[in-house]
Amino acid sequence: MTSRDQKKAVLHEKLQLLRSVTNSSALSKASIIVDASKYIQELKQKVEACKQDLAEESSLPMVTVETLEKGFLINVFSDKNCPGLLVSVLQAFQELGLDVLDATISSADSFRLEAIGGEPQNESVDAQMVRQVVVQAIKKCTGS
C-alpha cells in the first residue's frame, strides 16, 4: 500500500471515529466536521451550565449537624456574612428548643459557627430538622 493510500485510510478511520463520537449521520467529510463543530459548541454550553450550577452551590451556606448523645453538634459556614446572621441562627435554635451549651464563632469576611446544642425540648427534633431550620435562617438573612 502506498503512503498516500495509508494516509487516506487513516483519515477515513478518524472521520468514522469522529462521526460515532458526535452521533453524526453525515457521510461527507465536510458534514462530519460541521456536526463535530456543533457537538463541541453543545459541550461548551453544558460546561458553562455546570460552572453556573457549581457557583450557585458554592454560594449556599454549608450546614452540618451531627447527633450527639445529648443534643447536636452544628457547624455552619457561609461565604456571605450579613448583619444579624448570628442572631438569625440563634433564633432558629430557640425555635427548635435547643439551648446553646458551647459555641465558637468567626464572622470577619465569612461566617463560621460551631455550636453544641443541648437536648431539644421537643423530642421530634432530629438532625435533619435542625439543618433545615438553620439553612432557612441563613437564607432569610443573606437573601439567597
PyMOL CGO cylinders between C-alpha atoms (Angstrom):
from pymol import cmd
from pymol.cgo import CYLINDER

trace = [
    CYLINDER, 0.00, 0.00, 0.00, 1.35, 3.42, -0.84, 0.3, 1, 1, 1, 1, 1, 1,
    CYLINDER, 1.35, 3.42, -0.84, 1.88, 6.17, 1.66, 0.3, 1, 1, 1, 1, 1, 1,
    CYLINDER, 1.88, 6.17, 1.66, -0.96, 8.16, 0.13, 0.3, 1, 1, 1, 1, 1, 1,
    CYLINDER, -0.96, 8.16, 0.13, -3.39, 5.24, 0.47, 0.3, 1, 1, 1, 1, 1, 1,
    CYLINDER, -3.39, 5.24, 0.47, -2.32, 4.73, 4.10, 0.3, 1, 1, 1, 1, 1, 1,
    CYLINDER, -2.32, 4.73, 4.10, -2.93, 8.39, 4.90, 0.3, 1, 1, 1, 1, 1, 1,
    CYLINDER, -2.93, 8.39, 4.90, -6.33, 8.22, 3.22, 0.3, 1, 1, 1, 1, 1, 1,
    CYLINDER, -6.33, 8.22, 3.22, -7.25, 5.09, 5.21, 0.3, 1, 1, 1, 1, 1, 1,
    CYLINDER, -7.25, 5.09, 5.21, -6.14, 6.69, 8.50, 0.3, 1, 1, 1, 1, 1, 1,
    CYLINDER, -6.14, 6.69, 8.50, -8.14, 9.84, 7.71, 0.3, 1, 1, 1, 1, 1, 1,
    CYLINDER, -8.14, 9.84, 7.71, -11.19, 7.72, 6.90, 0.3, 1, 1, 1, 1, 1, 1,
    CYLINDER, -11.19, 7.72, 6.90, -10.85, 5.87, 10.24, 0.3, 1, 1, 1, 1, 1, 1,
    CYLINDER, -10.85, 5.87, 10.24, -10.55, 9.14, 12.15, 0.3, 1, 1, 1, 1, 1, 1,
    CYLINDER, -10.55, 9.14, 12.15, -13.57, 10.61, 10.40, 0.3, 1, 1, 1, 1, 1, 1,
    CYLINDER, -13.57, 10.61, 10.40, -15.60, 7.49, 11.23, 0.3, 1, 1, 1, 1, 1, 1,
    CYLINDER, -15.60, 7.49, 11.23, -14.49, 7.74, 14.87, 0.3, 1, 1, 1, 1, 1, 1,
    CYLINDER, -14.49, 7.74, 14.87, -15.42, 11.43, 14.95, 0.3, 1, 1, 1, 1, 1, 1,
    CYLINDER, -15.42, 11.43, 14.95, -18.76, 10.56, 13.36, 0.3, 1, 1, 1, 1, 1, 1,
    CYLINDER, -18.76, 10.56, 13.36, -19.51, 7.93, 16.01, 0.3, 1, 1, 1, 1, 1, 1,
    CYLINDER, -19.51, 7.93, 16.01, -18.44, 10.15, 18.93, 0.3, 1, 1, 1, 1, 1, 1,
    CYLINDER, -18.44, 10.15, 18.93, -20.62, 13.03, 17.74, 0.3, 1, 1, 1, 1, 1, 1,
    CYLINDER, -20.62, 13.03, 17.74, -23.55, 10.77, 16.77, 0.3, 1, 1, 1, 1, 1, 1,
    CYLINDER, -23.55, 10.77, 16.77, -23.41, 12.18, 13.27, 0.3, 1, 1, 1, 1, 1, 1,
    CYLINDER, -23.41, 12.18, 13.27, -25.24, 10.52, 10.41, 0.3, 1, 1, 1, 1, 1, 1,
    CYLINDER, -25.24, 10.52, 10.41, -23.40, 12.60, 7.82, 0.3, 1, 1, 1, 1, 1, 1,
    CYLINDER, -23.40, 12.60, 7.82, -21.48, 10.88, 5.08, 0.3, 1, 1, 1, 1, 1, 1,
    CYLINDER, -21.48, 10.88, 5.08, -19.32, 13.61, 3.58, 0.3, 1, 1, 1, 1, 1, 1,
    CYLINDER, -19.32, 13.61, 3.58, -16.14, 14.80, 5.24, 0.3, 1, 1, 1, 1, 1, 1,
    CYLINDER, -16.14, 14.80, 5.24, -17.36, 18.41, 5.42, 0.3, 1, 1, 1, 1, 1, 1,
    CYLINDER, -17.36, 18.41, 5.42, -20.69, 17.42, 7.01, 0.3, 1, 1, 1, 1, 1, 1,
    CYLINDER, -20.69, 17.42, 7.01, -18.98, 15.26, 9.62, 0.3, 1, 1, 1, 1, 1, 1,
    CYLINDER, -18.98, 15.26, 9.62, -16.74, 18.19, 10.56, 0.3, 1, 1, 1, 1, 1, 1,
    CYLINDER, -16.74, 18.19, 10.56, -19.73, 20.58, 10.74, 0.3, 1, 1, 1, 1, 1, 1,
    CYLINDER, -19.73, 20.58, 10.74, -21.55, 18.10, 13.01, 0.3, 1, 1, 1, 1, 1, 1,
    CYLINDER, -21.55, 18.10, 13.01, -18.44, 17.80, 15.19, 0.3, 1, 1, 1, 1, 1, 1,
    CYLINDER, -18.44, 17.80, 15.19, -18.25, 21.57, 15.45, 0.3, 1, 1, 1, 1, 1, 1,
    CYLINDER, -18.25, 21.57, 15.45, -21.89, 21.74, 16.58, 0.3, 1, 1, 1, 1, 1, 1,
    CYLINDER, -21.89, 21.74, 16.58, -21.21, 18.95, 19.08, 0.3, 1, 1, 1, 1, 1, 1,
    CYLINDER, -21.21, 18.95, 19.08, -18.27, 20.91, 20.52, 0.3, 1, 1, 1, 1, 1, 1,
    CYLINDER, -18.27, 20.91, 20.52, -20.47, 24.00, 20.90, 0.3, 1, 1, 1, 1, 1, 1,
    CYLINDER, -20.47, 24.00, 20.90, -23.09, 21.93, 22.75, 0.3, 1, 1, 1, 1, 1, 1,
    CYLINDER, -23.09, 21.93, 22.75, -20.39, 20.60, 25.08, 0.3, 1, 1, 1, 1, 1, 1,
    CYLINDER, -20.39, 20.60, 25.08, -19.17, 24.15, 25.76, 0.3, 1, 1, 1, 1, 1, 1,
    CYLINDER, -19.17, 24.15, 25.76, -22.71, 25.19, 26.69, 0.3, 1, 1, 1, 1, 1, 1,
    CYLINDER, -22.71, 25.19, 26.69, -23.03, 22.21, 29.04, 0.3, 1, 1, 1, 1, 1, 1,
    CYLINDER, -23.03, 22.21, 29.04, -19.71, 23.10, 30.69, 0.3, 1, 1, 1, 1, 1, 1,
    CYLINDER, -19.71, 23.10, 30.69, -20.90, 26.69, 31.22, 0.3, 1, 1, 1, 1, 1, 1,
    CYLINDER, -20.90, 26.69, 31.22, -24.18, 25.44, 32.72, 0.3, 1, 1, 1, 1, 1, 1,
    CYLINDER, -24.18, 25.44, 32.72, -22.22, 23.17, 35.09, 0.3, 1, 1, 1, 1, 1, 1,
    CYLINDER, -22.22, 23.17, 35.09, -19.98, 26.08, 36.09, 0.3, 1, 1, 1, 1, 1, 1,
    CYLINDER, -19.98, 26.08, 36.09, -23.04, 28.18, 36.91, 0.3, 1, 1, 1, 1, 1, 1,
    CYLINDER, -23.04, 28.18, 36.91, -24.55, 25.35, 38.95, 0.3, 1, 1, 1, 1, 1, 1,
    CYLINDER, -24.55, 25.35, 38.95, -21.31, 24.99, 40.90, 0.3, 1, 1, 1, 1, 1, 1,
    CYLINDER, -21.31, 24.99, 40.90, -21.11, 28.74, 41.51, 0.3, 1, 1, 1, 1, 1, 1,
    CYLINDER, -21.11, 28.74, 41.51, -24.67, 28.72, 42.86, 0.3, 1, 1, 1, 1, 1, 1,
    CYLINDER, -24.67, 28.72, 42.86, -23.96, 25.73, 45.08, 0.3, 1, 1, 1, 1, 1, 1,
    CYLINDER, -23.96, 25.73, 45.08, -20.79, 27.24, 46.48, 0.3, 1, 1, 1, 1, 1, 1,
    CYLINDER, -20.79, 27.24, 46.48, -22.66, 30.40, 47.46, 0.3, 1, 1, 1, 1, 1, 1,
    CYLINDER, -22.66, 30.40, 47.46, -25.12, 28.38, 49.52, 0.3, 1, 1, 1, 1, 1, 1,
    CYLINDER, -25.12, 28.38, 49.52, -24.41, 28.01, 53.22, 0.3, 1, 1, 1, 1, 1, 1,
    CYLINDER, -24.41, 28.01, 53.22, -22.81, 24.77, 54.32, 0.3, 1, 1, 1, 1, 1, 1,
    CYLINDER, -22.81, 24.77, 54.32, -24.51, 23.35, 57.39, 0.3, 1, 1, 1, 1, 1, 1,
    CYLINDER, -24.51, 23.35, 57.39, -23.72, 20.02, 59.01, 0.3, 1, 1, 1, 1, 1, 1,
    CYLINDER, -23.72, 20.02, 59.01, -25.48, 18.61, 62.03, 0.3, 1, 1, 1, 1, 1, 1,
    CYLINDER, -25.48, 18.61, 62.03, -24.31, 15.58, 63.98, 0.3, 1, 1, 1, 1, 1, 1,
    CYLINDER, -24.31, 15.58, 63.98, -26.39, 13.90, 66.63, 0.3, 1, 1, 1, 1, 1, 1,
    CYLINDER, -26.39, 13.90, 66.63, -24.62, 13.66, 69.96, 0.3, 1, 1, 1, 1, 1, 1,
    CYLINDER, -24.62, 13.66, 69.96, -25.56, 11.58, 72.97, 0.3, 1, 1, 1, 1, 1, 1,
    CYLINDER, -25.56, 11.58, 72.97, -27.44, 14.56, 74.38, 0.3, 1, 1, 1, 1, 1, 1,
    CYLINDER, -27.44, 14.56, 74.38, -28.01, 17.14, 71.67, 0.3, 1, 1, 1, 1, 1, 1,
    CYLINDER, -28.01, 17.14, 71.67, -26.37, 18.17, 68.42, 0.3, 1, 1, 1, 1, 1, 1,
    CYLINDER, -26.37, 18.17, 68.42, -23.07, 19.44, 67.05, 0.3, 1, 1, 1, 1, 1, 1,
    CYLINDER, -23.07, 19.44, 67.05, -23.87, 22.12, 64.49, 0.3, 1, 1, 1, 1, 1, 1,
    CYLINDER, -23.87, 22.12, 64.49, -21.29, 23.51, 62.04, 0.3, 1, 1, 1, 1, 1, 1,
    CYLINDER, -21.29, 23.51, 62.04, -22.20, 26.42, 59.82, 0.3, 1, 1, 1, 1, 1, 1,
    CYLINDER, -22.20, 26.42, 59.82, -20.15, 28.06, 57.08, 0.3, 1, 1, 1, 1, 1, 1,
    CYLINDER, -20.15, 28.06, 57.08, -21.34, 30.78, 54.76, 0.3, 1, 1, 1, 1, 1, 1,
    CYLINDER, -21.34, 30.78, 54.76, -19.09, 32.83, 52.48, 0.3, 1, 1, 1, 1, 1, 1,
    CYLINDER, -19.09, 32.83, 52.48, -21.66, 35.61, 52.80, 0.3, 1, 1, 1, 1, 1, 1,
    CYLINDER, -21.66, 35.61, 52.80, -21.83, 37.39, 56.11, 0.3, 1, 1, 1, 1, 1, 1,
    CYLINDER, -21.83, 37.39, 56.11, -24.59, 39.82, 56.83, 0.3, 1, 1, 1, 1, 1, 1,
    CYLINDER, -24.59, 39.82, 56.83, -25.57, 41.87, 59.86, 0.3, 1, 1, 1, 1, 1, 1,
    CYLINDER, -25.57, 41.87, 59.86, -27.78, 39.82, 62.14, 0.3, 1, 1, 1, 1, 1, 1,
    CYLINDER, -27.78, 39.82, 62.14, -26.73, 36.41, 60.81, 0.3, 1, 1, 1, 1, 1, 1,
    CYLINDER, -26.73, 36.41, 60.81, -25.69, 35.12, 64.23, 0.3, 1, 1, 1, 1, 1, 1,
    CYLINDER, -25.69, 35.12, 64.23, -28.92, 36.40, 65.75, 0.3, 1, 1, 1, 1, 1, 1,
    CYLINDER, -28.92, 36.40, 65.75, -30.91, 34.71, 62.99, 0.3, 1, 1, 1, 1, 1, 1,
    CYLINDER, -30.91, 34.71, 62.99, -29.16, 31.36, 63.60, 0.3, 1, 1, 1, 1, 1, 1,
    CYLINDER, -29.16, 31.36, 63.60, -29.59, 31.64, 67.37, 0.3, 1, 1, 1, 1, 1, 1,
    CYLINDER, -29.59, 31.64, 67.37, -33.30, 32.39, 66.89, 0.3, 1, 1, 1, 1, 1, 1,
    CYLINDER, -33.30, 32.39, 66.89, -33.52, 29.22, 64.79, 0.3, 1, 1, 1, 1, 1, 1,
    CYLINDER, -33.52, 29.22, 64.79, -32.00, 27.27, 67.69, 0.3, 1, 1, 1, 1, 1, 1,
    CYLINDER, -32.00, 27.27, 67.69, -34.53, 28.87, 70.03, 0.3, 1, 1, 1, 1, 1, 1,
    CYLINDER, -34.53, 28.87, 70.03, -37.44, 27.94, 67.72, 0.3, 1, 1, 1, 1, 1, 1,
    CYLINDER, -37.44, 27.94, 67.72, -36.28, 24.33, 67.90, 0.3, 1, 1, 1, 1, 1, 1,
    CYLINDER, -36.28, 24.33, 67.90, -35.98, 24.45, 71.68, 0.3, 1, 1, 1, 1, 1, 1,
    CYLINDER, -35.98, 24.45, 71.68, -32.20, 23.98, 71.59, 0.3, 1, 1, 1, 1, 1, 1,
    CYLINDER, -32.20, 23.98, 71.59, -30.07, 25.58, 74.27, 0.3, 1, 1, 1, 1, 1, 1,
    CYLINDER, -30.07, 25.58, 74.27, -26.57, 26.53, 73.10, 0.3, 1, 1, 1, 1, 1, 1,
    CYLINDER, -26.57, 26.53, 73.10, -24.16, 24.85, 75.50, 0.3, 1, 1, 1, 1, 1, 1,
    CYLINDER, -24.16, 24.85, 75.50, -20.94, 25.92, 73.76, 0.3, 1, 1, 1, 1, 1, 1,
    CYLINDER, -20.94, 25.92, 73.76, -20.16, 27.91, 70.61, 0.3, 1, 1, 1, 1, 1, 1,
    CYLINDER, -20.16, 27.91, 70.61, -17.22, 29.19, 68.58, 0.3, 1, 1, 1, 1, 1, 1,
    CYLINDER, -17.22, 29.19, 68.58, -17.97, 31.96, 66.13, 0.3, 1, 1, 1, 1, 1, 1,
    CYLINDER, -17.97, 31.96, 66.13, -15.98, 33.81, 63.47, 0.3, 1, 1, 1, 1, 1, 1,
    CYLINDER, -15.98, 33.81, 63.47, -17.54, 36.48, 61.30, 0.3, 1, 1, 1, 1, 1, 1,
    CYLINDER, -17.54, 36.48, 61.30, -14.81, 38.56, 59.69, 0.3, 1, 1, 1, 1, 1, 1,
    CYLINDER, -14.81, 38.56, 59.69, -15.39, 38.15, 55.93, 0.3, 1, 1, 1, 1, 1, 1,
    CYLINDER, -15.39, 38.15, 55.93, -17.25, 34.86, 56.03, 0.3, 1, 1, 1, 1, 1, 1,
    CYLINDER, -17.25, 34.86, 56.03, -19.38, 33.35, 58.76, 0.3, 1, 1, 1, 1, 1, 1,
    CYLINDER, -19.38, 33.35, 58.76, -18.37, 30.27, 60.75, 0.3, 1, 1, 1, 1, 1, 1,
    CYLINDER, -18.37, 30.27, 60.75, -20.17, 28.79, 63.71, 0.3, 1, 1, 1, 1, 1, 1,
    CYLINDER, -20.17, 28.79, 63.71, -19.57, 25.62, 65.65, 0.3, 1, 1, 1, 1, 1, 1,
    CYLINDER, -19.57, 25.62, 65.65, -22.15, 25.10, 68.34, 0.3, 1, 1, 1, 1, 1, 1,
    CYLINDER, -22.15, 25.10, 68.34, -23.23, 22.36, 70.67, 0.3, 1, 1, 1, 1, 1, 1,
    CYLINDER, -23.23, 22.36, 70.67, -26.94, 22.41, 71.22, 0.3, 1, 1, 1, 1, 1, 1,
    CYLINDER, -26.94, 22.41, 71.22, -28.39, 20.57, 74.20, 0.3, 1, 1, 1, 1, 1, 1,
    CYLINDER, -28.39, 20.57, 74.20, -31.25, 18.14, 74.03, 0.3, 1, 1, 1, 1, 1, 1,
    CYLINDER, -31.25, 18.14, 74.03, -34.27, 19.75, 72.37, 0.3, 1, 1, 1, 1, 1, 1,
    CYLINDER, -34.27, 19.75, 72.37, -37.39, 20.27, 74.45, 0.3, 1, 1, 1, 1, 1, 1,
    CYLINDER, -37.39, 20.27, 74.45, -39.39, 18.66, 71.64, 0.3, 1, 1, 1, 1, 1, 1,
    CYLINDER, -39.39, 18.66, 71.64, -38.35, 15.02, 71.16, 0.3, 1, 1, 1, 1, 1, 1,
    CYLINDER, -38.35, 15.02, 71.16, -39.39, 15.01, 67.48, 0.3, 1, 1, 1, 1, 1, 1,
    CYLINDER, -39.39, 15.01, 67.48, -36.47, 17.33, 66.57, 0.3, 1, 1, 1, 1, 1, 1,
    CYLINDER, -36.47, 17.33, 66.57, -33.78, 15.45, 64.65, 0.3, 1, 1, 1, 1, 1, 1,
    CYLINDER, -33.78, 15.45, 64.65, -30.51, 16.41, 62.94, 0.3, 1, 1, 1, 1, 1, 1,
    CYLINDER, -30.51, 16.41, 62.94, -32.19, 16.90, 59.54, 0.3, 1, 1, 1, 1, 1, 1,
    CYLINDER, -32.19, 16.90, 59.54, -34.78, 19.25, 61.01, 0.3, 1, 1, 1, 1, 1, 1,
    CYLINDER, -34.78, 19.25, 61.01, -32.06, 21.27, 62.77, 0.3, 1, 1, 1, 1, 1, 1,
    CYLINDER, -32.06, 21.27, 62.77, -30.14, 21.56, 59.50, 0.3, 1, 1, 1, 1, 1, 1,
    CYLINDER, -30.14, 21.56, 59.50, -33.19, 22.69, 57.52, 0.3, 1, 1, 1, 1, 1, 1,
    CYLINDER, -33.19, 22.69, 57.52, -34.18, 25.34, 60.06, 0.3, 1, 1, 1, 1, 1, 1,
    CYLINDER, -34.18, 25.34, 60.06, -30.62, 26.73, 60.27, 0.3, 1, 1, 1, 1, 1, 1,
    CYLINDER, -30.62, 26.73, 60.27, -30.26, 26.84, 56.46, 0.3, 1, 1, 1, 1, 1, 1,
    CYLINDER, -30.26, 26.84, 56.46, -33.58, 28.71, 56.19, 0.3, 1, 1, 1, 1, 1, 1,
    CYLINDER, -33.58, 28.71, 56.19, -32.45, 31.20, 58.84, 0.3, 1, 1, 1, 1, 1, 1,
    CYLINDER, -32.45, 31.20, 58.84, -29.23, 31.85, 56.91, 0.3, 1, 1, 1, 1, 1, 1,
    CYLINDER, -29.23, 31.85, 56.91, -31.03, 32.19, 53.57, 0.3, 1, 1, 1, 1, 1, 1,
    CYLINDER, -31.03, 32.19, 53.57, -33.51, 34.62, 55.10, 0.3, 1, 1, 1, 1, 1, 1,
    CYLINDER, -33.51, 34.62, 55.10, -30.69, 36.78, 56.41, 0.3, 1, 1, 1, 1, 1, 1,
    CYLINDER, -30.69, 36.78, 56.41, -28.38, 36.64, 53.35, 0.3, 1, 1, 1, 1, 1, 1,
    CYLINDER, -28.38, 36.64, 53.35, -31.20, 36.88, 50.81, 0.3, 1, 1, 1, 1, 1, 1,
    CYLINDER, -31.20, 36.88, 50.81, -30.10, 33.77, 48.83, 0.3, 1, 1, 1, 1, 1, 1,
]
cmd.load_cgo(trace, "trace")
